Amino acid sequence: MAANEKQRVTDATKLGELTVGEFKQLIKHEMDNALYSLLWELEAYLPDPDEGMELKPEVAQRLREFIDHKVTGKPLKTLEEAKTELGIDE
């Protein structure tokens, strides 16, 4: 294997074949997965803090725009609109 070629880590990979960096990355990945799973399970038992509250019309409109963007692929704003809003001049 070439020096700069990245080794693919699989279930069959022996720990002794991993670099320290690959091992750290593997541990981080597994810890992230465990944490996300735990948070996902905890969320099912927590009350919804927004339950019973109304959605502001401007938030509902922004959500509609976002959904439309996802469906049509059109940008929510043009580049020029975003630059103007942010005060960016070229």
JOTA-V93893 format. One record per residue. N is the residue number from 1. RES is the residue in one small letter. PHI is phi in degrees with one decimal (NA if undefined). Layout:
N:RES:PHI, N:RES:PHI
//
This chain:
1:m:NA, 2:a:-65.6, 3:a:-61.0, 4:n:-95.3, 5:e:-78.4, 6:k:-82.6, 7:q:-78.6, 8:r:-86.6, 9:v:-89.1, 10:t:-125.0, 11:d:-62.4, 12:a:-86.8, 13:t:-68.6, 14:k:-83.9, 15:l:-55.9, 16:g:-65.5, 17:e:-88.4, 18:l:-87.0, 19:t:-79.1, 20:v:-59.8, 21:g:-62.6, 22:e:-65.1, 23:f:-65.8, 24:k:-61.0, 25:q:-62.6, 26:l:-63.2, 27:i:-63.5, 28:k:-60.7, 29:h:-59.4, 30:e:-67.0, 31:m:-65.8, 32:d:-59.4, 33:n:-60.5, 34:a:-64.4, 35:l:-65.0, 36:y:-61.8, 37:s:-63.6, 38:l:-63.5, 39:l:-63.2, 40:w:-61.3, 41:e:-67.6, 42:l:-62.3, 43:e:-58.9, 44:a:-65.4, 45:y:-96.9, 46:l:-86.8, 47:p:-70.7, 48:d:-80.4, 49:p:-67.2, 50:d:-98.3, 51:e:-60.0, 52:g:85.8, 53:m:-88.3, 54:e:-92.3, 55:l:-86.1, 56:k:-63.8, 57:p:-55.7, 58:e:-68.9, 59:v:-71.7, 60:a:-60.4, 61:q:-63.8, 62:r:-64.1, 63:l:-64.6, 64:r:-61.1, 65:e:-62.7, 66:f:-64.1, 67:i:-62.6, 68:d:-60.6, 69:h:-59.0, 70:k:-64.9, 71:v:-77.1, 72:t:-89.6, 73:g:82.5, 74:k:-74.2, 75:p:-66.9, 76:l:-64.5, 77:k:-140.2, 78:t:-76.1, 79:l:-59.6, 80:e:-63.9, 81:e:-62.4, 82:a:-65.2, 83:k:-61.8, 84:t:-62.1, 85:e:-62.2, 86:l:-88.2, 87:g:71.4, 88:i:-97.4, 89:d:-112.8, 90:e:-101.6
//
